[in-house]
Amino acid sequence: MLRRLVAILTFSRRTECLTGPAKVIDGDTIVVAGQMVRLHGVDGPELDQTFWWRGQEMACGTVDRHAMLTP
């Protein structure tokens, strides 16, 4: 399924609108129209980041990326 995303970015008083398919990089970064977009106020784990939960190592970066891809 192809999704479309509209991102509005502010660069020194100028607003630019990006449209088109979005590619999820990790839990807080996407690429739209060839431009890397960091989600404001979101601090997701990096893709290779892990943590321990109930005695098991979990790939939180991969899980976070998957959550961004799931509708």
C-alpha positions in Angstrom: 0.0 0.0 0.0 1.4 3.4 -1.0 0.9 6.1 1.5 1.1 9.8 1.1 2.3 12.2 3.7 2.3 16.0 3.8 4.9 17.5 5.9 5.2 21.2 6.6 8.7 22.4 7.5 9.8 25.8 8.7 13.1 27.1 7.6 13.8 30.7 8.8 10.4 32.1 8.3 9.8 30.2 5.0 7.3 27.3 4.9 7.8 24.5 2.4 5.2 21.8 1.8 6.5 18.3 0.9 4.2 15.8 -0.6 4.7 12.3 -1.9 5.5 8.8 -0.7 7.2 8.7 2.7 10.0 6.3 3.5 10.4 5.4 7.2 14.0 5.5 8.4 13.4 5.0 12.1 11.0 5.9 14.8 11.5 9.6 14.5 12.8 10.2 10.9 11.2 9.9 7.5 12.1 10.9 4.0 9.6 12.7 1.8 10.4 13.9 -1.7 14.1 13.2 -1.1 14.1 15.4 2.0 14.9 14.0 5.4 12.3 15.0 8.0 12.8 14.7 11.7 9.5 14.5 13.6 9.2 17.4 16.0 8.9 16.4 19.7 9.6 12.7 19.0 12.7 11.0 20.2 12.5 7.4 18.9 15.3 4.8 19.3 17.8 4.3 16.6 17.4 1.2 14.4 20.2 -0.8 16.1 19.2 0.2 19.6 18.2 -2.5 22.0 17.0 -2.8 25.6 16.5 -5.6 28.2 12.9 -6.4 29.2 12.0 -9.4 31.5 15.4 -11.0 30.9 15.3 -10.7 27.1 17.0 -8.3 24.7 14.5 -6.5 22.6 15.2 -4.7 19.3 13.4 -1.5 20.2 14.6 0.4 17.2 13.2 -2.2 14.8 9.9 -2.5 16.7 9.6 1.3 16.7 10.2 1.5 12.9 7.6 -1.2 12.4 5.1 0.8 14.4 5.6 3.7 12.1 4.8 1.5 9.1 1.7 0.0 10.6 -1.5 1.9 9.8 
